[in-house]
Amino acid sequence: MRLHDHTFSRLIQHGESLVCVKDQLGHHSIKVTVDVYGHVVPGANKAAADRLETVVRRRTGASA
């Protein structure tokens, strides 16, 4: 891992937004940033799963 990669990975792991990192790196698209650094977003998979569960429960009227 290059120092550059490590630095921005650490920023993301500590809560910095991917948009901010995109701007700092000069990526032309957020997709580039997500493709490179998306795997280090803390709790991203769990957070997405929780949001999906909330949406499904609202639509079906199910409770927790």
N, C-alpha and C positions, 0 to 999 in steps of 0.2 A: 504494500500500500504506500502510495506516495504521500508526502507531508501535506500536500494540497488536499488530497482526498480525506486524509485523517482529520484535518482541521475542520472542514465543512461537515464531515460525518459527526464530529463531536458537537458542533453547533446544533445540528438537527436533533441529536440525541438529548440535548439539553433544552429543547423546546423552540428553537428558532424555526420560523416558518420556511417552507420550501420556496415560497415566493421571494422572500428576502435573500435566500441563498442563490436563487436563480439570478436575481439582479446583481449580486456581488460577483458572481461568476461570469456574467455577461451571456448566459445562455439565451438563444433566440426564442426558445419555447420552454414552457414549464414541463412539457413532456420529456425533454432532454434531462432536466433536473430530476424528475421523478424516476426516469429509467436508470439513472446513475445512483441516486441517493435514496430512493423510495424505501428500500429495504431497511434503512436505519431509523425510520420514523417510529418512535417508541409507542407501542400499543396500537399501532395502526390497524392491524387485523382484528383485534378484540373490539376496538372502538367501532369499526365498521360493522361488525357482527351485532354489536349491541344496538346500533342505530337501525339496522335491518329488523331486528327483533321488535323494537319499539313500533316501527311502521306496521309490521304484520299484526301486532297485537291491536293497534288502533283500528285497523281495517276489519279485523275479525271480531273485535269486541272482547278478546281474551284478556284475562288478568294475569298478573305476574305470579 
